[in-house]
Amino acid sequence: MAMFDVIRFDGLKNRDWLIYKYPSEKIVLGSQLIVQEGQNAIFVKNGMIADVFSAGTYKLNTDNLPIINGLVNLPYGGETPFSAEIYFVNTAVRLDIHWGTIDPIPLIDPKYYVKLRIRAFGQMGLKVAEAQPIFSKVIGGMPKADIVKFDKIKEYFRGILVLKVKSAIADAIITNKISALEISAKLEDLSEQVCEEVKPEFEQYGFYVSNLYIQSINFPEEDFEKINKLLEDKAAFEIMGEGRYTTKRSFDVYEGAANNQNGVAGVFAAGGFGFGAAMNMHAAANQDASGVLSRQATKECIYCHSLMPQSAKFCPECGGNNGGKICDCGTKLMPGTKFCPECGKKVQ
């Protein structure tokens, strides 16, 4: 049976390792344990963590192995080997994880109330803070191997990261009322907020989140077109005014109806409007047109009393001839009148 006087691990050349299992489980009291800078050494007995050593050189005895001593009842100064697993943990290298949301994040734009399908991409940096929770919560649940590399850990954490990031991004956008058109300018603030929400999730595994960046947030072009259409309508509303904008929209509907083979009734029926609704829109358009007309030079029809342009001879509402004269007493005379019905004066 081989005896090991020096227990150490000098690391791998590419430094892409996280956990290294020492090849022998037979430890002799008096052996020298050397833990390099950027490493921790973990003693495991019966699947439980017994002792953890930080960087330094140690002579193994009952004084610096108190938990092992309690489990094994080591004889003081004895040379009988005892059984224990030793794992070296790399605490120096920072782990960079590039992430992206495969499935879109569905949410409602808090400003324009348009349904969006957001995708996000970014990078996160992890660093080992405590070796003990990493071993018990991460490595303990993985298949046993002599070396556990960072790539294995990246895959393990990428799913957890994306899940937390999706939730944090949606919460940040809704809480801060960030519109889709403002997201690009808010990436730095969003990154900080999401980082703070993600940190506790990884601290329980013994990792410290050194940074988290959201490099881009995007959504499909058709979602942007919905917002763009709303902005165009809003601009038209502000330029034309409420009344004229309503009239324009009514005329747009009528024009669409005229171009439709089914006619006006077909358009309104297809759009879910009843005939009464169509008539109400027509009345609203006429009312608006009357309001515009009242601000121009107008006169009153002598038959139906509707407003009409001053220069018009026939009423656009009833068709009445308004080409009559006005008597010297001020009475409006219908065409063909020979004597004034008020003062009796003969019409010239």
Summary of the structure (lengths in Angstrom):
residues: 348
radius of gyration: 42.2
end to end distance: 142.1
largest distance: 145.9
contacts: 968
relative contact order: 0.08
helix: 38%
strand: 26%
